[in-house]
Amino acid sequence: MVKLGVVGVGTVGVSVIKILEENKDIISARAGKEIKVVKGIAKNLSKDRGVSTPITDNYKDVTEDKDIDIVVELMGGVEEPKEVVESALKNGKSVVTANKALLAYHRYELEDLSGDNALAYEASVAGGIPIIKSLRDGLSANHIESIKGIINGTCNYMLTKMTNEGVDFDEILKEAQDLGYAEADPTFDIGGFDAAHKLLILASIAYGIDAKPEDILIDGIEEITSEDINFAKEFGYAVKHLGIAKKVGDKVSLRVHAALVPKGEMIAKVDGVMNGVSVIGDKVGETMYYGPGAGGDATASAVISDIIDIVRGNKTAPMLGFKKSLERGLTLMAKDEIESEYYIRLLVKDETGVLSDLTSVFAKHQISIGTVLQKERGESANLFLSTHMAKEKDLMAALNEIESLGSVEDKPVMIRIER
Amino acid sequence: MVKLGVVGVGTVGVSVIKILEENKDIISARAGKEIKVVKGIAKNLSKDRGVSTPITDNYKDVTEDKDIDIVVELMGGVEEPKEVVESALKNGKSVVTANKALLAYHRYELEDLSGDNALAYEASVAGGIPIIKSLRDGLSANHIESIKGIINGTCNYMLTKMTNEGVDFDEILKEAQDLGYAEADPTFDIGGFDAAHKLLILASIAYGIDAKPEDILIDGIEEITSEDINFAKEFGYAVKHLGIAKKVGDKVSLRVHAALVPKGEMIAKVDGVMNGVSVIGDKVGETMYYGPGAGGDATASAVISDIIDIVRGNKTAPMLGFKKSLERGLTLMAKDEIESEYYIRLLVKDETGVLSDLTSVFAKHQISIGTVLQKERGESANLFLSTHMAKEKDLMAALNEIESLGSVEDKPVMIRIER
């Protein structure tokens, strides 16, 4: 029998314990051995979790227990889990973690430390979708050209609702909070930080890029309105919040932001709380992976798949996909250098000369305009523009200048276009 | 350096050789070693394949060559490749195959024979999509409730064209043949046999079911007309050709046929030559895998991913996903016992009493009718019916009886409804 210790017995931890019990027959048939959680670690020892697993509050009770084969780390945060994972690895144990924040900051240190022990993390990105194994093992013959992922269910739920029901951001946020799809403090999700952690993990596997959240462009969905979504619909786009990794020469651009995506693309069809990750490989072309990105059982499904891999004797190393670094290493593209097409919404005074003022600012910054649509709105007008490919820094400079024009009545809203 | 011998140097074989060369840097970074095809085996030695690999015409030149580490089997057929794979395994080599027909008939024998050698076959189902690894390793914590796969690109291309352009079967078939999406003799694809081979492989991984093509229900798309597709559209369905595996109690129903699928489902959104496989696990819920199901480079991408797995030292056993068989084994449901909803199209005389005659036949066979739609067509009428859940044998008996009614002018057309 393989013995597990689970550090962090919250929703996912309880699901792991229960599924290993409920699906014991098929799991031991697949793994070749019985697998059981013999100990849990939690802070609150008085809480009834509906499981019979003995629970203590000192993680060393599992990481230093000679009887325990695999440590499953399901805590929140970064520094404390790091201590737990390090302790487990140093004690010669295999580790399974679902902790994206930990990996966003410390994945390369932990890979080095893991040595011959498995350190598996399928559940850290896109919940129940086996995207780590697919990208690392299934697409390993390819140079990855791009990854576009809907990897935050809260954002996708809210954008889908805004699209289908025409309701505004604040109303949907309240509803998402009531349904448990958004936290009381939703910043981590709707600000794009959760997606950024996941993107960094995917980017390591695809490109061997060691970047941290603060190195990359991270935008949320807070400024998106029904007007933007209606414009998108009208011009054949869906609005999606994406984590994007893209190879451009020997640079990799990494960014998290909302984007207008052509409706016909598979990723545009991923709705509600579901996640989807589209990967383009130079040889295979596009593949897409779809499924639930969160939830106790779906996340536990991924955690247990890692446990079964380890019990089967499949060492999951190279943890991040590379046995040795690439000869020609790729480097992170500076945020300013990222190129994109842009959609821009401006509230302007409805008077002559305004459009001419605006277009001259864009021209000055080498930004070429595609579509222009004007809609009256009382004494003002909403101007909707789309640009051709432009550099982030030029676009930002142009928007700053435009914001200070007397005829512009509100902060311009910008959404990138991805196709 | 890891040395490969490729048996069968056709489109996929040439792609394998070329990709290992072109993507050498990233492949050796991921695998930890250089990988090279050192010998090819082909029947026609005079053909120029555009590769410099030495080619001979005796497979034993690779299976018995002590210098060769991995044998890649990319031939057509069943018996000859079986001989090659057996010879390679007996000589202690790891084997990678893309041969679905071979596995549809001999996967359990070959699993037994493989012992401690890897026998990998990612490319045998859905081309470049890593569905084997996802199902076997990524979803291993789950009882699989169902698999619904668009796993034949020819069928999906034709049905998509018929749907979008309203063109008829024969015209599209000719076009698909001209484009190389359909063979000169298209029976193997459009008759459902290719999809059946793939379904059997997936069913083994999901359920441990040892069935052969002749044991399961296999239908093609030959009888589908624009009228059926229009009915489907009108009632919110897409027509897709599916391989379906479904667990019902301790039985598994396996079947390949066209089906009306609700438009909102992800699998209904998989268009053109692309493949998609939706898998429902009891814990994870639905995940879906999308990508190119054929083509030299896409298939080679999957073949090479298996090679890299082997070189990394990840033994891919248990080949079919189970280290030991399930205590409570599942068995194949008899074709007759399969239950489904059905769509039925009947060309009938436009006269009184016809509907009453028909409905009494259905009632006699315990088939309850849902929707009825009648469209005049000269002196006849097209009747479109949908049924509630009914047993295959009852439905077939009813259709046989209906065909012999004087008021029915043509063989009834039936398409199953899957939701």
Interface residues (C-beta under 8 A of the other chain):
Chain A: S15 I19 N23 D25 I26 I27 S28 A29 R30 A31 G32 E122 G128 I129 P130 K133 S134 D137 G138 L139 S140 A141 N142 H143 G208 M266 K269 V270 G281 D282 K283 V284 G285 E286 T287 M288 Y289 Y290 G291 P292 G295 D297 A298 A300 S301 A302 V303 I304 S305 I308 D309 R312 G313 N314 K315 A317 P318 G321 F322 K323 K324 S325 L326 E327 R328
Chain B: S15 I19 N23 D25 I26 I27 S28 A29 R30 A31 G32 E122 G128 I129 P130 K133 S134 D137 G138 L139 S140 A141 N142 H143 G208 M266 K269 V270 G281 D282 K283 V284 G285 E286 T287 M288 Y289 Y290 G291 P292 G295 D297 A298 A300 S301 A302 V303 I304 S305 I308 D309 R312 G313 N314 K315 A317 P318 G321 F322 K323 K324 S325 L326 E327 R328
